[in-house]
Amino acid sequence: MIGIVDYHMGNLASVINAFSKMGTQTCVESDPERLEAYDKLILPGVGAFGDAMEHLKKNGMDEAIKRYAASGKPLLGICLGMQLLFDSSEEFGKHEGLGLIPGKVVAFDEERFDRPLKVPHMGWNEVFPTSNGRKSALFSGLPSEFYLYFVHSFHAVCDEQFVIGKTFYGYEFVSAVQNGNIFGIQPHPEKSHKNGLQIIENFAKL
C-alpha cells in the first residue's frame, strides 16, 4: 500500500488518479502515527515552502516523515514535496526543511538567464538523466531525454552525488534527486501523461 501525505497543501486527486491508472492502490494519510504502516510514501505539495513546513510540524508529521525515511522504505517527494526534502529554502525568508537530502532551495536567478524568460517556469520541459539517473530505478524504461510538466519558481541546489535529473530553463537546474531510498522530482509526473505514468509505475514497483 502506498500512502499519500495529506497536509493541506495541494490537490491530491491527480496523484491518486495517476496511481489508479497504473492499477496501484493508494491511501491519503493525515495521521503521522500511521505512516509506518505503508510500503511506500508520497509527499506531494503545491504552494509556499514555509507554509508547508508549518503544516507538517503542527501534528508532528515532519518527524514522522523523517522516521519513515530512516526505515529504508521508498519515499517520493513531488514538486514542493521534493523541495521539502532539503535542508532549507530561501522562499520568502529562510525556512528549515526536512533535511533528508543535503542542499537548499533557491529562486530562479533571472540574471543568469540566457534570454528573457518568465518565472514561474510553467509548462513542458525536458529532463536529462545524469549518470546517476540512468542507473536509478525511478527512470527505468524512459528514453535518454524526456518531457515532463513543470510549475515552479524555486529550484534545488545540491551536491552532484544526489542529482539524477537536470533541466534547462535559462540555465541548468536540478529537477530530480535521489538519496538512497529517498526520491524527489520537481515536475509533476501525475500531470505528465505517458512519461509521468512510467515514473509512477516505476516508483510503485520499487
PyRosetta script that sets phi, psi and omega in degrees:
from pyrosetta import init, pose_from_sequence

init()
pose = pose_from_sequence("MIGIVDYHMGNLASVINAFSKMGTQTCVESDPERLEAYDKLILPGVGAFGDAMEHLKKNGMDEAIKRYAASGKPLLGICLGMQLLFDSSEEFGKHEGLGLIPGKVVAFDEERFDRPLKVPHMGWNEVFPTSNGRKSALFSGLPSEFYLYFVHSFHAVCDEQFVIGKTFYGYEFVSAVQNGNIFGIQPHPEKSHKNGLQIIENFAKL")
pose.set_psi(1, 136.1)
pose.set_omega(1, 178.4)
pose.set_phi(2, -104.3)
pose.set_psi(2, 126.8)
pose.set_omega(2, 177.1)
pose.set_phi(3, -93.8)
pose.set_psi(3, 140.2)
pose.set_omega(3, 175.5)
pose.set_phi(4, -114.6)
pose.set_psi(4, 117.2)
pose.set_omega(4, -175.5)
pose.set_phi(5, -70.8)
pose.set_psi(5, 124.8)
pose.set_omega(5, 177.8)
pose.set_phi(6, -106.6)
pose.set_psi(6, 110.7)
pose.set_omega(6, 177.4)
pose.set_phi(7, -131.0)
pose.set_psi(7, 27.5)
pose.set_omega(7, 173.5)
pose.set_phi(8, 63.6)
pose.set_psi(8, 37.4)
pose.set_omega(8, 178.2)
pose.set_phi(9, -132.4)
pose.set_psi(9, 70.7)
pose.set_omega(9, 175.0)
pose.set_phi(10, 127.5)
pose.set_psi(10, 160.4)
pose.set_omega(10, 178.9)
pose.set_phi(11, -82.9)
pose.set_psi(11, 119.1)
pose.set_omega(11, -177.2)
pose.set_phi(12, -87.0)
pose.set_psi(12, -12.1)
pose.set_omega(12, -172.1)
pose.set_phi(13, -59.6)
pose.set_psi(13, -41.4)
pose.set_omega(13, -177.2)
pose.set_phi(14, -67.6)
pose.set_psi(14, -34.0)
pose.set_omega(14, 177.0)
pose.set_phi(15, -68.1)
pose.set_psi(15, -45.6)
pose.set_omega(15, 178.8)
pose.set_phi(16, -59.9)
pose.set_psi(16, -45.6)
pose.set_omega(16, -178.0)
pose.set_phi(17, -64.2)
pose.set_psi(17, -38.1)
pose.set_omega(17, -179.0)
pose.set_phi(18, -64.5)
pose.set_psi(18, -44.4)
pose.set_omega(18, 178.0)
pose.set_phi(19, -66.6)
pose.set_psi(19, -36.3)
pose.set_omega(19, 178.4)
pose.set_phi(20, -62.1)
pose.set_psi(20, -39.3)
pose.set_omega(20, 178.3)
pose.set_phi(21, -60.1)
pose.set_psi(21, -31.2)
pose.set_omega(21, -179.6)
pose.set_phi(22, -90.5)
pose.set_psi(22, 7.9)
pose.set_omega(22, 177.3)
pose.set_phi(23, 75.6)
pose.set_psi(23, 24.1)
pose.set_omega(23, -177.3)
pose.set_phi(24, -111.4)
pose.set_psi(24, 130.1)
pose.set_omega(24, -179.0)
pose.set_phi(25, -83.0)
pose.set_psi(25, 137.0)
pose.set_omega(25, 177.1)
pose.set_phi(26, -128.3)
pose.set_psi(26, 164.6)
pose.set_omega(26, 177.0)
pose.set_phi(27, -141.1)
pose.set_psi(27, 127.8)
pose.set_omega(27, 177.4)
pose.set_phi(28, -77.9)
pose.set_psi(28, 127.8)
pose.set_omega(28, -173.3)
pose.set_phi(29, -127.2)
pose.set_psi(29, 126.7)
pose.set_omega(29, 177.4)
pose.set_phi(30, -115.9)
pose.set_psi(30, -1.8)
pose.set_omega(30, -179.8)
pose.set_phi(31, -99.5)
pose.set_psi(31, 112.9)
pose.set_omega(31, -178.0)
pose.set_phi(32, -61.1)
pose.set_psi(32, -25.9)
pose.set_omega(32, -178.5)
pose.set_phi(33, -71.1)
pose.set_psi(33, -15.5)
pose.set_omega(33, -176.9)
pose.set_phi(34, -98.0)
pose.set_psi(34, -6.8)
pose.set_omega(34, -174.2)
pose.set_phi(35, -58.3)
pose.set_psi(35, -39.5)
pose.set_omega(35, -175.3)
pose.set_phi(36, -62.7)
pose.set_psi(36, -15.7)
pose.set_omega(36, -179.3)
pose.set_phi(37, -75.0)
pose.set_psi(37, -16.1)
pose.set_omega(37, -174.3)
pose.set_phi(38, -90.0)
pose.set_psi(38, 148.1)
pose.set_omega(38, 178.4)
pose.set_phi(39, -76.7)
pose.set_psi(39, -31.9)
pose.set_omega(39, 179.6)
pose.set_phi(40, -144.4)
pose.set_psi(40, 158.6)
pose.set_omega(40, -175.7)
pose.set_phi(41, -136.4)
pose.set_psi(41, 138.0)
pose.set_omega(41, 175.7)
pose.set_phi(42, -112.3)
pose.set_psi(42, 130.8)
pose.set_omega(42, 173.7)
pose.set_phi(43, -113.5)
pose.set_psi(43, 95.8)
pose.set_omega(43, 179.8)
pose.set_phi(44, -87.0)
pose.set_psi(44, -169.0)
pose.set_omega(44, 174.5)
pose.set_phi(45, 156.0)
pose.set_psi(45, 142.6)
pose.set_omega(45, 174.4)
pose.set_phi(46, -139.8)
pose.set_psi(46, 132.1)
pose.set_omega(46, 178.9)
pose.set_phi(47, 130.0)
pose.set_psi(47, -155.3)
pose.set_omega(47, -173.7)
pose.set_phi(48, -91.4)
pose.set_psi(48, 141.2)
pose.set_omega(48, -177.1)
pose.set_phi(49, -59.1)
pose.set_psi(49, -49.3)
pose.set_omega(49, -177.6)
pose.set_phi(50, -60.4)
pose.set_psi(50, -44.3)
pose.set_omega(50, 177.8)
pose.set_phi(51, -62.2)
pose.set_psi(51, -40.6)
pose.set_omega(51, -179.0)
pose.set_phi(52, -62.7)
pose.set_psi(52, -46.0)
pose.set_omega(52, 179.7)
pose.set_phi(53, -64.4)
pose.set_psi(53, -35.7)
pose.set_omega(53, 177.7)
pose.set_phi(54, -62.3)
pose.set_psi(54, -43.1)
pose.set_omega(54, 178.2)
pose.set_phi(55, -63.8)
pose.set_psi(55, -41.8)
pose.set_omega(55, -179.1)
pose.set_phi(56, -65.5)
pose.set_psi(56, -34.9)
pose.set_omega(56, -177.2)
pose.set_phi(57, -77.6)
pose.set_psi(57, -21.9)
pose.set_omega(57, -174.5)
pose.set_phi(58, -54.9)
pose.set_psi(58, -42.2)
pose.set_omega(58, -177.8)
pose.set_phi(59, -119.0)
pose.set_psi(59, 17.2)
pose.set_omega(59, 178.1)
pose.set_phi(60, 82.3)
pose.set_psi(60, 13.8)
pose.set_omega(60, 179.7)
pose.set_phi(61, -63.5)
pose.set_psi(61, -31.8)
pose.set_omega(61, 179.8)
pose.set_phi(62, -60.3)
pose.set_psi(62, -46.7)
pose.set_omega(62, 179.8)
pose.set_phi(63, -69.9)
pose.set_psi(63, -33.5)
pose.set_omega(63, 177.7)
pose.set_phi(64, -65.0)
pose.set_psi(64, -39.2)
pose.set_omega(64, 177.8)
pose.set_phi(65, -65.8)
pose.set_psi(65, -39.6)
pose.set_omega(65, 177.8)
pose.set_phi(66, -62.7)
pose.set_psi(66, -42.7)
pose.set_omega(66, 178.2)
pose.set_phi(67, -63.9)
pose.set_psi(67, -40.0)
pose.set_omega(67, 179.2)
pose.set_phi(68, -62.1)
pose.set_psi(68, -45.4)
pose.set_omega(68, 179.7)
pose.set_phi(69, -60.1)
pose.set_psi(69, -38.8)
pose.set_omega(69, -179.5)
pose.set_phi(70, -69.3)
pose.set_psi(70, -18.8)
pose.set_omega(70, -179.4)
pose.set_phi(71, -71.9)
pose.set_psi(71, -17.7)
pose.set_omega(71, -179.4)
pose.set_phi(72, 92.6)
pose.set_psi(72, -4.7)
pose.set_omega(72, 178.3)
pose.set_phi(73, -78.8)
pose.set_psi(73, 151.4)
pose.set_omega(73, -174.4)
pose.set_phi(74, -65.4)
pose.set_psi(74, 136.1)
pose.set_omega(74, 178.2)
pose.set_phi(75, -131.3)
pose.set_psi(75, 130.3)
pose.set_omega(75, -179.8)
pose.set_phi(76, -123.6)
pose.set_psi(76, 121.6)
pose.set_omega(76, 173.2)
pose.set_phi(77, -98.2)
pose.set_psi(77, 131.4)
pose.set_omega(77, -178.1)
pose.set_phi(78, -116.3)
pose.set_psi(78, 128.5)
pose.set_omega(78, 177.8)
pose.set_phi(79, 56.5)
pose.set_psi(79, -115.8)
pose.set_omega(79, 176.9)
pose.set_phi(80, -57.3)
pose.set_psi(80, -34.3)
pose.set_omega(80, 177.6)
pose.set_phi(81, -59.6)
pose.set_psi(81, -36.6)
pose.set_omega(81, 174.6)
pose.set_phi(82, -65.6)
pose.set_psi(82, -44.5)
pose.set_omega(82, -177.5)
pose.set_phi(83, -62.5)
pose.set_psi(83, -34.9)
pose.set_omega(83, -179.9)
pose.set_phi(84, -65.3)
pose.set_psi(84, -19.0)
pose.set_omega(84, 179.7)
pose.set_phi(85, -68.6)
pose.set_psi(85, -19.9)
pose.set_omega(85, -173.9)
pose.set_phi(86, -85.3)
pose.set_psi(86, 173.9)
pose.set_omega(86, -177.3)
pose.set_phi(87, -66.2)
pose.set_psi(87, -39.3)
pose.set_omega(87, -173.0)
pose.set_phi(88, -160.3)
pose.set_psi(88, 167.5)
pose.set_omega(88, 175.6)
pose.set_phi(89, -137.7)
pose.set_psi(89, 148.2)
pose.set_omega(89, 177.5)
pose.set_phi(90, -101.6)
pose.set_psi(90, 17.6)
pose.set_omega(90, -178.7)
pose.set_phi(91, -77.5)
pose.set_psi(91, 112.6)
pose.set_omega(91, -179.2)
pose.set_phi(92, 54.9)
pose.set_psi(92, 51.1)
pose.set_omega(92, -178.0)
pose.set_phi(93, 107.4)
pose.set_psi(93, -173.6)
pose.set_omega(93, -179.4)
pose.set_phi(94, -101.4)
pose.set_psi(94, 125.8)
pose.set_omega(94, -178.1)
pose.set_phi(95, -131.3)
pose.set_psi(95, 139.3)
pose.set_omega(95, 178.1)
pose.set_phi(96, -81.6)
pose.set_psi(96, 136.8)
pose.set_omega(96, 178.2)
pose.set_phi(97, -101.4)
pose.set_psi(97, -161.6)
pose.set_omega(97, -178.2)
pose.set_phi(98, -78.2)
pose.set_psi(98, -20.7)
pose.set_omega(98, 177.0)
pose.set_phi(99, 69.4)
pose.set_psi(99, 29.1)
pose.set_omega(99, -179.7)
pose.set_phi(100, -89.2)
pose.set_psi(100, -19.8)
pose.set_omega(100, 174.0)
pose.set_phi(101, -133.3)
pose.set_psi(101, 125.1)
pose.set_omega(101, 179.7)
pose.set_phi(102, -62.9)
pose.set_psi(102, 129.4)
pose.set_omega(102, 179.8)
pose.set_phi(103, 149.4)
pose.set_psi(103, -177.6)
pose.set_omega(103, -178.3)
pose.set_phi(104, -140.7)
pose.set_psi(104, 167.4)
pose.set_omega(104, 179.8)
pose.set_phi(105, -114.0)
pose.set_psi(105, 128.8)
pose.set_omega(105, -175.9)
pose.set_phi(106, -129.8)
pose.set_psi(106, 162.6)
pose.set_omega(106, 176.0)
pose.set_phi(107, -74.8)
pose.set_psi(107, 153.4)
pose.set_omega(107, 170.2)
pose.set_phi(108, -57.8)
pose.set_psi(108, 131.2)
pose.set_omega(108, 178.4)
pose.set_phi(109, -91.8)
pose.set_psi(109, 95.9)
pose.set_omega(109, -175.0)
pose.set_phi(110, -65.3)
pose.set_psi(110, -19.1)
pose.set_omega(110, 176.1)
pose.set_phi(111, -69.6)
pose.set_psi(111, -20.0)
pose.set_omega(111, 178.5)
pose.set_phi(112, -89.6)
pose.set_psi(112, -9.4)
pose.set_omega(112, -176.4)
pose.set_phi(113, -61.7)
pose.set_psi(113, 141.3)
pose.set_omega(113, 178.8)
pose.set_phi(114, -76.8)
pose.set_psi(114, -12.9)
pose.set_omega(114, 177.3)
pose.set_phi(115, -162.0)
pose.set_psi(115, 163.7)
pose.set_omega(115, 179.8)
pose.set_phi(116, -63.5)
pose.set_psi(116, 127.4)
pose.set_omega(116, -179.9)
pose.set_phi(117, -138.1)
pose.set_psi(117, 153.3)
pose.set_omega(117, -179.9)
pose.set_phi(118, -84.4)
pose.set_psi(118, 141.9)
pose.set_omega(118, 170.2)
pose.set_phi(119, -121.0)
pose.set_psi(119, 126.9)
pose.set_omega(119, 16.3)
pose.set_phi(120, -73.3)
pose.set_psi(120, 154.8)
pose.set_omega(120, 170.4)
pose.set_phi(121, -74.2)
pose.set_psi(121, 112.9)
pose.set_omega(121, -173.3)
pose.set_phi(122, -135.8)
pose.set_psi(122, 128.3)
pose.set_omega(122, 176.7)
pose.set_phi(123, 124.6)
pose.set_psi(123, -167.7)
pose.set_omega(123, -177.5)
pose.set_phi(124, -81.3)
pose.set_psi(124, 137.5)
pose.set_omega(124, 176.3)
pose.set_phi(125, -152.6)
pose.set_psi(125, 162.2)
pose.set_omega(125, -175.8)
pose.set_phi(126, -84.6)
pose.set_psi(126, 142.7)
pose.set_omega(126, 169.1)
pose.set_phi(127, -107.5)
pose.set_psi(127, 130.1)
pose.set_omega(127, 178.6)
pose.set_phi(128, -110.8)
pose.set_psi(128, 106.1)
pose.set_omega(128, 178.3)
pose.set_phi(129, -61.4)
pose.set_psi(129, 136.9)
pose.set_omega(129, 174.1)
pose.set_phi(130, -79.1)
pose.set_psi(130, -178.0)
pose.set_omega(130, 176.6)
pose.set_phi(131, -60.3)
pose.set_psi(131, -36.6)
pose.set_omega(131, 174.9)
pose.set_phi(132, -66.7)
pose.set_psi(132, -39.5)
pose.set_omega(132, -178.6)
pose.set_phi(133, -64.9)
pose.set_psi(133, -34.2)
pose.set_omega(133, 179.6)
pose.set_phi(134, -68.9)
pose.set_psi(134, -18.3)
pose.set_omega(134, 177.0)
pose.set_phi(135, -95.5)
pose.set_psi(135, -13.4)
pose.set_omega(135, -173.3)
pose.set_phi(136, -75.7)
pose.set_psi(136, 135.4)
pose.set_omega(136, 177.9)
pose.set_phi(137, -64.9)
pose.set_psi(137, -21.5)
pose.set_omega(137, -179.0)
pose.set_phi(138, -63.5)
pose.set_psi(138, -29.6)
pose.set_omega(138, -177.3)
pose.set_phi(139, -105.4)
pose.set_psi(139, 15.1)
pose.set_omega(139, 179.8)
pose.set_phi(140, -58.2)
pose.set_psi(140, 135.1)
pose.set_omega(140, 177.1)
pose.set_phi(141, 81.9)
pose.set_psi(141, -0.7)
pose.set_omega(141, 178.8)
pose.set_phi(142, -97.8)
pose.set_psi(142, 154.2)
pose.set_omega(142, 179.4)
pose.set_phi(143, -70.4)
pose.set_psi(143, 177.9)
pose.set_omega(143, -177.4)
pose.set_phi(144, -67.8)
pose.set_psi(144, -21.0)
pose.set_omega(144, 173.6)
pose.set_phi(145, -142.8)
pose.set_psi(145, 140.4)
pose.set_omega(145, -179.0)
pose.set_phi(146, -152.8)
pose.set_psi(146, 153.7)
pose.set_omega(146, -177.4)
pose.set_phi(147, -94.4)
pose.set_psi(147, 139.9)
pose.set_omega(147, 172.4)
pose.set_phi(148, -137.4)
pose.set_psi(148, 168.0)
pose.set_omega(148, -175.2)
pose.set_phi(149, -99.0)
pose.set_psi(149, 127.5)
pose.set_omega(149, -176.1)
pose.set_phi(150, -114.7)
pose.set_psi(150, 147.8)
pose.set_omega(150, 167.0)
pose.set_phi(151, -151.3)
pose.set_psi(151, 102.0)
pose.set_omega(151, -179.6)
pose.set_phi(152, -168.6)
pose.set_psi(152, 155.7)
pose.set_omega(152, 177.5)
pose.set_phi(153, -115.2)
pose.set_psi(153, -10.2)
pose.set_omega(153, -178.7)
pose.set_phi(154, -125.2)
pose.set_psi(154, 155.6)
pose.set_omega(154, 179.3)
pose.set_phi(155, -143.9)
pose.set_psi(155, 162.3)
pose.set_omega(155, -176.9)
pose.set_phi(156, -84.8)
pose.set_psi(156, 149.7)
pose.set_omega(156, 171.1)
pose.set_phi(157, -127.3)
pose.set_psi(157, 123.0)
pose.set_omega(157, -178.0)
pose.set_phi(158, -156.1)
pose.set_psi(158, 172.7)
pose.set_omega(158, 179.1)
pose.set_phi(159, -65.1)
pose.set_psi(159, 146.4)
pose.set_omega(159, -176.6)
pose.set_phi(160, -59.6)
pose.set_psi(160, -25.4)
pose.set_omega(160, -177.6)
pose.set_phi(161, -63.4)
pose.set_psi(161, -21.3)
pose.set_omega(161, -179.2)
pose.set_phi(162, -98.2)
pose.set_psi(162, -4.8)
pose.set_omega(162, -173.2)
pose.set_phi(163, -89.0)
pose.set_psi(163, 123.6)
pose.set_omega(163, 175.6)
pose.set_phi(164, -113.9)
pose.set_psi(164, -10.3)
pose.set_omega(164, 178.4)
pose.set_phi(165, -152.9)
pose.set_psi(165, 143.4)
pose.set_omega(165, 176.4)
pose.set_phi(166, -129.7)
pose.set_psi(166, 158.0)
pose.set_omega(166, -179.7)
pose.set_phi(167, -140.4)
pose.set_psi(167, 151.5)
pose.set_omega(167, 179.6)
pose.set_phi(168, -109.4)
pose.set_psi(168, 121.4)
pose.set_omega(168, 171.5)
pose.set_phi(169, -146.4)
pose.set_psi(169, 94.0)
pose.set_omega(169, -173.0)
pose.set_phi(170, 79.9)
pose.set_psi(170, -39.4)
pose.set_omega(170, 172.0)
pose.set_phi(171, -160.2)
pose.set_psi(171, 169.9)
pose.set_omega(171, -178.0)
pose.set_phi(172, -75.7)
pose.set_psi(172, 133.3)
pose.set_omega(172, 176.8)
pose.set_phi(173, -136.6)
pose.set_psi(173, 164.9)
pose.set_omega(173, -178.7)
pose.set_phi(174, -78.6)
pose.set_psi(174, 124.5)
pose.set_omega(174, -179.8)
pose.set_phi(175, -118.2)
pose.set_psi(175, -6.6)
pose.set_omega(175, 176.4)
pose.set_phi(176, -156.8)
pose.set_psi(176, 142.4)
pose.set_omega(176, -176.3)
pose.set_phi(177, -139.1)
pose.set_psi(177, 161.4)
pose.set_omega(177, 174.9)
pose.set_phi(178, -151.9)
pose.set_psi(178, 135.2)
pose.set_omega(178, 172.8)
pose.set_phi(179, -132.8)
pose.set_psi(179, 87.3)
pose.set_omega(179, -176.0)
pose.set_phi(180, 65.8)
pose.set_psi(180, -116.1)
pose.set_omega(180, -178.6)
pose.set_phi(181, -85.4)
pose.set_psi(181, 1.2)
pose.set_omega(181, -176.5)
pose.set_phi(182, -104.9)
pose.set_psi(182, 122.0)
pose.set_omega(182, -178.0)
pose.set_phi(183, -119.4)
pose.set_psi(183, 150.3)
pose.set_omega(183, 174.3)
pose.set_phi(184, -145.3)
pose.set_psi(184, 141.6)
pose.set_omega(184, 178.5)
pose.set_phi(185, -139.2)
pose.set_psi(185, 126.5)
pose.set_omega(185, -176.0)
pose.set_phi(186, -70.9)
pose.set_psi(186, -44.4)
pose.set_omega(186, 177.5)
pose.set_phi(187, -71.7)
pose.set_psi(187, 176.6)
pose.set_omega(187, -178.4)
pose.set_phi(188, -102.1)
pose.set_psi(188, 98.3)
pose.set_omega(188, 177.6)
pose.set_phi(189, -62.3)
pose.set_psi(189, -31.2)
pose.set_omega(189, -178.5)
pose.set_phi(190, -69.0)
pose.set_psi(190, -12.2)
pose.set_omega(190, 178.1)
pose.set_phi(191, -114.6)
pose.set_psi(191, 14.0)
pose.set_omega(191, -169.8)
pose.set_phi(192, -114.9)
pose.set_psi(192, 26.0)
pose.set_omega(192, 172.8)
pose.set_phi(193, 53.6)
pose.set_psi(193, -135.7)
pose.set_omega(193, -169.9)
pose.set_phi(194, -60.0)
pose.set_psi(194, -47.5)
pose.set_omega(194, -178.3)
pose.set_phi(195, -64.2)
pose.set_psi(195, -41.7)
pose.set_omega(195, 178.8)
pose.set_phi(196, -65.6)
pose.set_psi(196, -39.9)
pose.set_omega(196, 178.5)
pose.set_phi(197, -65.2)
pose.set_psi(197, -31.3)
pose.set_omega(197, 176.6)
pose.set_phi(198, -65.0)
pose.set_psi(198, -41.2)
pose.set_omega(198, 177.6)
pose.set_phi(199, -63.7)
pose.set_psi(199, -43.7)
pose.set_omega(199, 179.2)
pose.set_phi(200, -62.4)
pose.set_psi(200, -42.8)
pose.set_omega(200, 177.9)
pose.set_phi(201, -64.1)
pose.set_psi(201, -41.6)
pose.set_omega(201, 179.5)
pose.set_phi(202, -60.7)
pose.set_psi(202, -43.0)
pose.set_omega(202, -179.8)
pose.set_phi(203, -65.6)
pose.set_psi(203, -41.0)
pose.set_omega(203, 179.8)
pose.set_phi(204, -62.2)
pose.set_psi(204, -27.9)
pose.set_omega(204, -177.7)
pose.set_phi(205, -88.8)
pose.set_psi(205, -7.0)
pose.set_omega(205, -178.4)
pose.set_phi(206, -59.9)
pose.dump_pdb("model.pdb")
